């Protein structure tokens, strides 16, 4: 239905007008992507809440273009999250995250922590940016809640032994490999990456030793 309606619209325009319309659509999508990628770059660099003026200046577009493609910041947050997910999937393809249950638990724990901490290090400012805007962004709160749920399910898949433990132990395991724990160790307690990794590894192993 949608395809036939689009074809009918194009038939009314004529060849030159159709080409012009298609060109505008392509340019618009290109500009929209440029705005999102620019926002991502600025956040990763440390500007946790870039303004529309800052984004437009960095992207080389008019401020009105930012608001034309994203009529409010919630829409930009949603598009930003989609781009982030694509980047994460490229950096950590799902195939590389699958473990066979016959692999020793200690090896799987080491691999889980390596994956999670690499993810936290790579996207630290992006996550901090989301935290800083939770108070006025329903989209960010919803996205973050979804990511937390997915991470819990993922940990259960990687470490199915968790399902045999009590709730307190399972909660401790999830807290051990969370961004919040990693950020506290690295930024608030001043630990280096290797030392912070040792702490997290010790915490997660203790869940299964108790």
Order of alpha helices (4+ residues) and beta strands (2+ residues): alpha-alpha-alpha-alpha-alpha-alpha-alpha-alpha-alpha-alpha-alpha
